Amino acid sequence: MIVITNFPSFYKINLYNKIFEKKKIEVIFLGKYSQYRFKSFSKFSFRFKGKFLSKEFYEKRIKFLSLIYLWIYLLRTKENKLVITGWGEIEFWFAALFFKKKKILILN
């Protein structure tokens, strides 16, 4: 299962680590940090496979490049389940509309 979310935070990392104990997941983060949160907000160890589309702040990422990286990643994956954790970003809409395999949409 692939999860797409905005940026890591302690509660998401704890949740994904717990899910990973039962099910293999990969998490794609749109950005590494938020400029509105302390960096320590997302300083925890991942037990799951995590990928960052941008190493910069989530709010300052180049959305076009983020879309390209996401598109390439989704084309190469063999995974058939996709969890999208929102609807407010262009990357979420792109994944929902163009990921032709089975998908799950979660709105927050």
LUMBA-936687 format. One line per 3 residues: number of its first residue (from 1); for each residue x, y, z of N, C-alpha, C, O. Coordinates in Angstrom, 3 decimals, always signed. Each point is the difference from the previous one (the first is absolute). Example, Ala and Ser with C-alpha at 12.3 -4.5 7.8 and 13.67 -1.06 7.14 Angstrom:
2
1> +13.190,-5.690,+7.800,-0.890,+1.190,+0.000,+0.900,+1.200,+0.000,+1.036,-0.019,+0.665  -1.386,+1.069,-1.385,+0.820,+1.190,+0.060,-0.770,+1.090,+0.730,+0.509,+1.108,+0.169
# end
This chain:
108
1> +0.852,-1.168,+0.000,-0.852,+1.168,+0.000,+0.900,+1.234,+0.000,+0.993,+0.058,+0.725  -1.350,+0.910,-1.535,+0.723,+1.271,-0.057,-0.882,+1.081,+0.614,-1.183,+0.105,-0.326  +1.757,+0.689,+1.205,-0.701,+1.113,+0.637,+0.659,+1.292,-0.490,+1.225,+0.116,+0.015
4> -2.033,+0.847,-0.447,+0.518,+1.309,-0.395,-0.515,+1.021,+0.992,-1.208,+0.118,+0.208  +2.124,+0.625,+0.409,-0.369,+1.004,+0.997,+0.910,+1.211,-0.133,+0.996,-0.055,-0.722  -1.319,+1.138,+1.400,+0.726,+1.249,-0.198,+1.401,+0.011,+0.585,+0.957,+0.143,-0.762
7> -0.778,-0.285,+2.059,+1.331,-0.011,+0.618,-0.064,-0.845,+1.269,-1.078,-0.193,+0.561  +2.220,-0.309,-0.105,-0.020,-0.845,+1.194,-0.272,+0.799,+1.266,+0.394,+1.160,+0.119  -1.060,-1.787,+0.799,-0.228,+0.561,+1.335,+0.018,-1.172,+0.968,-0.175,-1.151,-0.402
10> +0.385,+1.446,+1.671,+0.151,-1.084,+0.969,-1.205,-0.928,+0.022,+0.172,-1.213,+0.115  -1.377,+1.740,-0.219,-1.185,-0.852,+0.090,-0.166,-0.845,-1.266,-0.434,-1.149,+0.087  +0.769,+1.696,-1.260,-0.075,-0.804,-1.225,+1.055,-1.094,+0.009,-0.277,-1.141,-0.370
13> +1.484,+1.490,+0.793,+1.081,-0.989,+0.036,-0.347,-1.131,+0.960,+0.223,-1.170,-0.309  -0.770,+1.518,+1.478,-0.423,-1.036,+0.949,-1.092,-0.885,-0.601,+0.035,-1.221,+0.153  -0.999,+1.835,-0.833,-1.078,-0.755,-0.639,+0.548,-0.928,-1.082,-0.345,-1.181,-0.032
16> +1.189,+1.701,-0.848,+0.532,-0.816,-1.088,+0.916,-1.105,+0.516,+0.031,-1.089,-0.572  +0.714,+1.352,+1.640,+0.826,-1.054,+0.604,-0.876,-1.133,+0.538,+0.341,-1.173,-0.148  -1.469,+1.522,+0.772,-0.928,-1.013,+0.517,-0.636,-0.801,-1.143,-0.120,-1.222,+0.083
19> -0.283,+1.919,-1.142,-0.579,-0.692,-1.156,+1.026,-0.943,-0.610,-0.334,-1.111,-0.410  +1.590,+1.562,+0.351,+1.075,-0.796,-0.597,+0.233,-1.308,+0.757,+0.488,-0.969,-0.582  -0.826,+0.930,+1.858,+0.127,-1.248,+0.764,-0.922,-1.083,-0.544,+0.305,-1.188,+0.113
22> -1.426,+1.587,-0.701,-0.992,-0.951,-0.517,-0.003,-0.100,-1.525,-0.314,-1.055,-0.551  +0.659,+2.143,-0.130,-0.114,+0.055,-1.459,+1.161,+0.786,-0.578,+0.403,+1.027,+0.545  +0.129,-1.516,-1.650,+1.103,+0.689,-0.669,-0.541,+1.285,-0.650,-0.925,-0.046,-0.811
25> +1.514,+1.184,+1.180,-0.418,+1.263,-0.602,+1.223,+0.796,-0.436,+1.098,-0.156,+0.533  -1.329,+1.012,-1.519,+0.963,+1.004,-0.417,-0.704,+1.335,+0.151,-1.180,+0.120,-0.331  +1.886,+0.882,+0.825,-0.598,+1.311,+0.186,+0.761,+1.012,-0.841,+1.221,+0.113,+0.098
28> -1.956,+0.619,-0.924,+0.577,+1.064,-0.814,-0.396,+1.322,+0.646,-1.182,+0.315,+0.132  +2.197,+0.453,+0.266,-0.226,+1.320,+0.589,+0.251,+1.058,-1.073,+0.976,-0.090,-0.745  -1.848,+1.083,+0.667,+0.188,+1.071,-0.971,+1.181,+0.887,+0.370,+0.690,+0.503,-0.887
31> -0.446,-0.305,+2.164,+1.119,+0.805,+0.470,+0.601,-0.603,+1.255,-0.613,-0.833,+0.668  +1.829,+1.271,-0.361,+0.698,-0.573,+1.160,-0.408,+0.670,+1.310,-0.076,-0.662,+1.035  -0.184,+1.948,-1.072,-0.372,+0.776,+1.188,-1.083,+0.998,-0.370,-0.270,+0.239,-1.177
34> -0.341,+0.335,+2.192,-0.890,+1.140,-0.192,+0.698,+1.229,+0.563,+0.636,-0.065,+1.052  -0.757,+1.165,-1.744,+0.635,+1.220,+0.496,-0.721,+0.554,+1.217,+0.521,+0.892,+0.670  -1.701,-1.400,-0.375,-0.784,+0.481,+1.131,+0.112,-0.888,+1.232,-0.639,+0.271,+1.017
37> +1.434,-1.318,-1.094,+0.188,-0.906,+1.132,+1.488,-0.091,+0.317,+0.845,+0.214,-0.869  -0.540,-0.529,+2.106,+1.393,-0.254,+0.358,+0.476,-1.261,-0.715,-0.780,-0.930,-0.207  +2.051,+0.897,-0.168,+0.530,-1.189,-0.675,-0.089,-1.230,+0.901,-0.103,-1.122,-0.495
40> +0.141,+1.321,+1.798,-0.117,-1.132,+0.919,-1.393,-0.635,-0.060,-0.189,-1.113,+0.491  -0.781,+1.804,-1.084,-1.356,-0.514,-0.160,+0.005,-1.276,-0.843,-0.887,-0.844,+0.131  +1.895,+0.712,-0.999,+0.054,-1.160,-0.885,+1.294,-0.787,+0.149,+0.408,-0.688,-0.936
43> +0.242,+0.770,+2.079,+1.263,-0.717,+0.237,-0.266,-1.308,+0.739,+0.215,-0.084,+1.209  -0.665,-0.901,-1.904,-0.206,-1.319,+0.570,+0.497,-1.031,-0.988,+0.179,+0.305,-1.180  +0.044,-1.517,+1.644,+0.519,-1.023,-0.904,-1.149,-0.685,-0.737,-1.029,-0.338,+0.585
46> +1.237,+0.147,-1.868,-0.966,-0.698,-0.833,+0.347,-1.484,+0.018,+1.158,-0.370,-0.195  -2.138,-0.465,+0.424,+0.185,-1.438,-0.176,-0.491,-0.428,-1.375,+0.344,-1.079,-0.482  -1.133,+1.913,-0.133,-0.555,-0.244,-1.322,+0.903,+0.660,-1.045,+0.896,+0.775,+0.336
49> -1.145,-1.092,-1.591,+0.754,+0.627,-1.086,-0.617,+1.369,-0.276,-1.182,+0.104,-0.325  +1.992,+0.942,+0.457,-0.475,+1.360,-0.234,+0.759,+0.653,-1.133,+1.204,-0.209,-0.150  -1.902,+1.000,-0.647,+0.603,+0.711,-1.127,-0.469,+1.440,+0.037,-1.175,+0.278,+0.235
52> +2.111,+0.642,-0.472,-0.320,+1.422,-0.046,+0.037,+0.476,-1.444,+1.003,-0.179,-0.691  -2.088,+0.782,+0.235,-0.007,+0.570,-1.348,+0.790,+1.297,-0.046,+0.504,+0.383,-1.055  -0.393,+0.297,+2.195,+0.790,+1.223,+0.103,+0.743,-0.025,+1.329,-0.574,-0.345,+1.033
55> +1.826,+0.703,-1.062,+0.808,+0.064,+1.227,-0.175,+1.352,+0.695,+0.540,+0.223,+1.084  -1.281,+0.653,-1.701,-0.233,+1.349,+0.523,-1.258,+0.020,+0.865,-0.622,-1.028,+0.267  +0.274,+2.244,+0.157,-1.256,+0.180,+0.726,-1.168,-0.386,-0.895,+0.006,+0.261,-1.203
58> -0.992,-0.877,+1.801,-1.219,-0.397,-0.703,-0.638,+1.195,-0.716,-0.446,-0.127,-1.140  +0.402,+1.267,+1.794,-0.662,+1.172,-0.557,+0.787,+0.637,-1.148,-0.573,+0.729,-0.810  +1.873,-0.996,+0.733,+0.837,+0.637,-1.024,+0.439,-0.971,-1.094,+0.871,+0.328,-0.805
61> -1.460,-1.505,+0.772,+0.388,-0.968,-1.026,-0.431,+0.506,-1.384,-0.935,+0.791,-0.124  +1.623,-1.256,-0.889,-0.386,+0.319,-1.380,-1.015,-1.058,-0.415,+0.357,-1.155,-0.228  -1.603,+1.548,+0.135,-1.086,-0.954,-0.193,+0.119,-0.754,-1.321,-0.351,-1.178,-0.072
64> +0.838,+1.839,-0.966,+0.154,-0.667,-1.290,+1.000,-1.157,+0.112,-0.257,-1.098,-0.495  +1.395,+1.350,+1.145,+0.992,-1.065,+0.188,-0.542,-1.108,+0.894,+0.255,-1.181,-0.239  -0.987,+1.557,+1.243,-0.612,-0.973,+0.895,-0.949,-0.921,-0.777,-0.018,-1.211,+0.219
67> -0.765,+1.794,-1.123,-0.908,-0.796,-0.836,+0.765,-0.965,-0.900,-0.396,-1.155,-0.159  +1.486,+1.630,-0.427,+0.810,-0.849,-0.888,+0.577,-1.180,+0.789,-0.087,-1.149,-0.435  +0.685,+1.448,+1.612,+0.575,-1.068,+0.830,-1.071,-1.002,+0.422,+0.238,-1.208,-0.009
70> -1.407,+1.706,+0.375,-1.096,-0.883,+0.405,-0.454,-0.865,-1.171,-0.213,-1.201,+0.164  +0.065,+1.792,-1.325,-0.428,-0.723,-1.191,+0.975,-1.126,-0.325,-0.417,-1.132,-0.245  +1.709,+1.437,+0.242,+1.022,-1.013,-0.280,-0.059,-1.116,+1.037,+0.080,-1.179,-0.346
73> -0.220,+1.547,+1.607,-0.046,-1.000,+1.068,-1.219,-0.911,-0.153,+0.117,-1.219,+0.129  -1.276,+1.798,-0.402,-1.218,-0.803,-0.129,+0.024,-0.873,-1.245,-0.569,-1.092,+0.005  +1.215,+1.549,-1.069,+0.122,-0.829,-1.200,+0.871,-1.225,+0.241,-0.247,-1.062,-0.571
76> +1.247,+1.203,+1.400,+0.953,-1.092,+0.244,-0.462,-0.989,+1.059,+0.497,-1.125,+0.043  -1.422,+1.511,+0.802,-0.395,-0.876,+1.103,-0.919,-1.120,-0.475,-0.753,+0.154,-0.962  +0.832,-1.258,+1.647,-0.895,-1.122,-0.266,-1.150,-0.042,+1.003,-0.884,-0.851,-0.094
79> +0.903,+1.758,+1.035,-1.024,+0.048,+1.058,-1.356,+0.341,-0.607,-0.085,+0.786,-0.944  -0.972,-1.380,+1.491,-1.330,+0.249,-0.550,-0.930,+0.735,+0.962,-1.179,+0.179,-0.304  +1.686,+0.248,+1.454,-0.832,+0.749,+0.941,+0.675,+1.327,+0.308,+1.203,+0.065,+0.253
82> -1.992,+0.968,-0.282,+0.506,+1.350,+0.214,-0.906,+0.716,+0.992,-1.216,+0.051,-0.182  +1.808,+0.496,+1.219,-0.733,+0.780,+0.991,+0.415,+1.448,-0.172,+1.184,+0.328,+0.083  -2.150,+0.531,-0.320,+0.245,+1.427,-0.187,-0.585,+0.703,+1.220,-1.197,-0.110,+0.266
85> +2.032,+0.829,+0.472,-0.429,+0.518,+1.303,-0.572,+1.407,-0.052,+0.032,+0.718,+1.000  -0.539,-0.328,-2.116,-0.614,+1.322,-0.084,-0.455,+0.295,-1.400,+0.069,-0.853,-0.884  -0.537,+2.066,+0.684,-0.483,+0.403,-1.317,+0.481,+1.396,-0.378,-0.312,+0.480,-1.090
88> +1.071,+0.184,+1.971,+0.340,+1.398,-0.199,+1.256,+0.272,-0.805,+0.363,+1.163,-0.179  +0.311,-2.190,-0.313,+1.237,+0.213,-0.755,-0.121,-0.606,-1.391,-0.681,-1.007,-0.193  +1.338,+1.618,-0.755,-0.051,-0.459,-1.390,+0.514,-1.427,-0.129,-0.502,-0.764,-0.824
91> +1.498,+0.392,+1.629,+0.531,-1.366,-0.050,-1.052,-1.026,+0.412,-0.038,-1.100,-0.550  -0.810,+1.448,+1.506,-1.065,-0.911,+0.426,-1.004,-0.220,-1.135,-0.402,-1.129,-0.279  +0.005,+2.226,-0.368,-0.947,-0.096,-1.114,+0.593,-0.794,-1.155,-0.678,-0.828,-0.610
94> +1.943,+1.084,+0.315,+0.680,-0.728,-1.066,-0.014,-1.498,+0.282,-0.360,-0.795,-0.869  +0.747,+0.413,+2.069,+0.043,-1.420,+0.359,-1.396,-0.625,-0.064,-0.151,-1.131,-0.464  -0.856,+1.854,+0.922,-1.367,-0.522,-0.001,-0.532,-0.194,-1.416,-0.719,-0.964,-0.263
97> +1.062,+1.862,-0.642,-0.542,-0.052,-1.354,+0.795,-0.894,-0.950,-0.575,-0.593,-0.912  +1.870,+0.490,+1.112,+0.828,-0.686,-0.984,+0.612,-1.312,+0.467,+0.682,-0.663,-0.781  -0.899,+0.276,+2.003,+0.483,-1.290,+0.486,-1.076,-1.010,-0.352,-1.026,-0.071,+0.677
100> +1.239,-0.703,-1.716,-1.047,-0.858,-0.562,-0.232,-1.296,+0.768,-0.944,-0.737,-0.285  +1.794,+0.468,+1.245,-0.175,-1.219,+0.785,-1.008,+0.264,+1.120,-0.540,+1.101,+0.102  +0.292,-2.088,+0.721,-0.915,+0.162,+1.122,+0.484,+1.120,+0.906,+1.196,+0.087,+0.276
103> -2.085,+0.765,+0.192,+0.421,+1.086,+0.874,-1.008,+0.204,+1.118,-1.169,-0.374,-0.096  +1.671,+0.979,+1.154,-0.815,+0.346,+1.150,+0.176,+1.482,+0.219,+1.131,+0.486,-0.025  -2.183,+0.239,+0.234,+0.099,+1.433,+0.225,-0.486,+0.309,+1.409,-1.127,-0.330,+0.368
106> +1.981,+0.961,+0.406,-0.359,+0.411,+1.355,+0.072,+1.516,+0.053,+1.047,+0.576,-0.296  -2.100,+0.058,+0.653,-0.018,+1.455,+0.130,+0.164,+0.370,+1.461,-0.610,-0.612,+0.877  +1.428,+1.605,-0.623,+0.175,+0.429,+1.388,-0.401,+1.430,+0.173,+0.080,+0.535,+1.106
# end
